[in-house]
Amino acid sequence: MKLPGALLVITGCVSLVLASSSGPITSTPYVWQLPKGFPKPVVPPDNPMTLEKVDLGRHLFYDKRLSVNEMQSCASCHRQERAFADDKPVSTGATGEHGIRKAMSLVNVAYAGALTWSNPALRKLEDQALVPMFGSHPVELGLDHDNRFLQNLGTDATYKRLFVAAFPGDREPVTLENVTRSIACFERTLISGGSPYDHYHFQGDDNAMSEPAKRGEELFFSQEFACFQCHGGFNFSDATVTARESQPRIEFHNTGLYNVSGSISYPKPNVGIHEHTHRPEDVGKFKAPSLRNVALHAPYMHDGSIATLEEALDHYAAGGRTIASGPHAGVGKDNPNKDRRIAGFQLTAQDRKALVDFLRSLSDASVATNPSLGNPWRVTQHASEPPK
Amino acid sequence: MWQVAPGNEQKDLTVIGLDSKEVRLSISDLDKLPREDAVVMNEDGTKTTYSGVKLESILAKVGAPTGRALRGNALQQLVMVSGRDGYSVPFTVGELDPTFGNLRALLVYRQDGKALFRYQGPFRLLCPTDKAGARSVRMVQTIRVIKLSPSKEPK
């Protein structure tokens, strides 16, 4: 996925005079309603959270006018019912082009220290939003670089109101920068901490998790299985940042998913952070995503090449995946860059079920159904309601 | 391969001395020892009070050396704290002893006055002054005193 460098400095705007007829508008600071056990997320100082920006960002997130042919929105690949991830191995862009990686879940993305599978440098949601909007390898939303979509938004009565409310100090608030700021603010509100696991640990409900799930948790955190070493902490990911610890060292991992022949042991173009660092030892290294809500968004891994949780556990139990034939044939456990912690373990059928039950206990049904996180255009009765 | 049979809850802690002396301690046994509290800041900024006893109080039950007795070869002794899941962390007797390292290492069994959840209890090791949590052995099952046996004397 490549993005023209110049795009990062675009601050395109449309010449619309947007003013309030009812006097000065003030912003309302967003008050975090965090689940018990959750620390305060990091918020960039240049984009403080306000209710108005969150509301605007939510409208933009679900608006198909943010694609070249008005066929897709952010929500097309980050589907609420799938914990804001996709259920396809790789997503399809607005023009029908297939992506190369699985769309990650946006739930708890406010805590994500690295935002994508394999770009260590992309750490700010405001910057990341530009990739699906304008990226051309592959085309996702496929927006034109002339920012014509901003003109469309600027003529919409709902957006006129929302942009002015969100950026009351701006003479011309309908800008690309304000679009990405608002989307980032909305994405930071996608916080999930209402799973049976949370009820068990933080609400003191002893019956919230089943006995097999509790046993699965012990296995998950055991030295032998050691799943927690990469999927630890309150967000079950070692790529986590909080307001208290905003600059941790983020690790990327080669799990032995592939070991194809040749100098690059992972199938191109999905070669992990090597794509950006060009260091041989970084081939096949990807982010360890949060396991919260993982049962809601199969398939798994960066390329969606593992269909089920059971299959994922088998991969780790084997210490890497063996592919017997075909272009990706190879013994993953022998991958020279494999994380030494992926050493394999004995996995009985009973343990496998217990671990799957535990992983399922991390699902928060409310985040997948909460109307306040859903498509606002479904309830906004407005003449310029975007096409469905 | 360790196993936890559902419903077969651990109740006691086993402490094994250098002479293989073995003592089993229940929560009611630990309640008779001097109580220690530690307040820990959680990730969400809230605080939790853990209650338990000092590790040295438990080691005294199996005659581990302390104070003036900790000299020479006695300092080669280690205390291995092991969890039900196989996770083990060693401490030297010198690092724990008040006359040497004076590390505050607690065996806790209450969290804000309640029993620990099964995933970390019934006993957990807590080193409140550690910056990282990796020595906080959960589900502590055994505390064993062992002695290092250097294979060769230094030349």
Interface residues (C-beta under 8 A of the other chain):
Chain A: L34 K36 G37 F38 P39 K40 Y200 H201 G204 E211 P212 K214 R215 E217 E218 L219 F221 S222 Q223 E224 G233 F234 T242 R244 Q346
Chain B: M1 W2 V4 P6 G7 N42 E43 D44 G45 T46 G83 R84 D85 G86 Y87 S88 K114 F117 R118 Y119 R138 M139
